[in-house]
Amino acid sequence: MINSAKHWRNSGEYNTLPMDLTNIKDIKTSEGPVLKEGDLVEFYYRLATSPENFHNGKFVETTYDPDEPIQLIYSEKTLLKGLYEGMKGMRAGGSVRIIDIPARLAYGQRAWQNIEPNTNLYIEVVIGRILYHATI
């Protein structure tokens, strides 16, 4: 399901596309609980600097090791703004989403590792388990 610049679809509902993200594509949705601010979540991702690099396997970073998922708190304080906004509405249990993040919602004018300043990011996120469901 490809999402337009105006709307994206998640769990049968249409919502306004968050934070001026240009494209979100849900590859797979699951029936698990929806991520909430403050949840401790396991997830995997593959990060590229363009759709072409992504499809050619030229990743800046990837964490697709089934034995070692990343664990972190789903929060504006722990994620890039564009990633945080793009993950809204995702469900635990195997949801997969591709998020096209404009530079201003990624690292902006800062360089990071081998990512140049003002670079858009193209990231595929897979949500595993919610290890702790926040009560906020």
N, C-alpha and C positions, 0 to 999 in steps of 0.2 A: 504494500500500500504506500504510494508516494503522497507526500503531504505538500500542499501548496504554500506559498508565502503568506497566505492569509489565514489558513486554518490547518489544523492537524487533527487526526482522529486517534482516539485511544479508548479502548474498552467500550466502543459503541457510542461515544459522545464526541461532538465536535467542540473544539476549544480554540480560542485565539492563539496563534503561534506565539510562544513566549519570547520576550526580549529581542525582537527583530532578528531572530534566527532565520536564515534564508531557506533552509530545507531540513526536514526531519523525515526519516523513513523508518517505519516500524517493519522489521523483518519478521519478527515473531512476537506474539503476546502470550502471556501466561495468565493463570487464574490465581496466582499468589497475592498476598497483601500488597497494596500500593505503597511505594516509598513515601516516608514522611520525614520532615526535618528532624534531625537528631537520631535517625535509625543507624545502627551499626550494620553495614551491609558488605557482603562479599560480591565482588564483580571482576570482570575481565575487560580489557579493551585493546584495540588496535588503533594506532594513531598515525595518520599521514598528513602531508601538507597539501594534498589535492585529491580529488576523486581519481584522477589518472594514476597517481602514485599508489593509492589504495588498491585499485584494481590490478596493478602490476606488482603488488607485493612489496613495494618500497616503503616500509613503515619506519617512522621515526622511533617508535617505541611500540612494543607489544607485550602483553602479560598473559597470553593464552597458554598457561601451564595449568592443567586441570588439578594438579596437586598443590598449587600455590596461588590461590586467588588473592587479589588485593582486598584488604579489609580497611574500611574507613567509615567515618561518620558522614552521612549524607547531610551536608550543610553548606551554606554560602561561604562559610569560613574555611572549608577544607577543599573545595573544588573551584576550578575556573568558573567564572560567572556563566559563560555560555554552556559549559558542561552541566552545571547545576540546573540551569533553566531547561536545557534539553532533556534532562533525565526526569523532569517532572511528569508524574502520572505513570511511570514505569512500575511494573509489578515484579515481585520476587518469583523465582522459580524458572528462570530461563528466558525472560523477555530480552529481545535483541532489537537495538535501535541504532541507526546511523544518523549522526548529527553533524551538520555543516556549520562550523562556528566561525563567524567573522573575527578578524584580528582584534577588534576593539573589545570583544567579549572573551578573548583568549589572553595572550601575553601583551597585546598592544604594541607599544614602541620598544618594549624590552625584548632582548634575545634570551632564549632559554635553551641550554644544552646546544643541540645543533639545529635549533629553529631560529630563523632570522627574525628580526623585528618586523612588525606589520604583516605577519603571515597568518592566513586563514588556516583553520584546522579541520580535518575530516576524520571523525572518530566513530568507531563501532563499539558500542557498549553492550555487554551481556550481564544481566543481573542474576546473581546466584541466590544465596539465602540471605534473609534478614536475620542476623544473629541476635540483635536486640531491637525490639520495636519501641520507639520512643512514645512516651505518653503525653507529649507536649500538645 
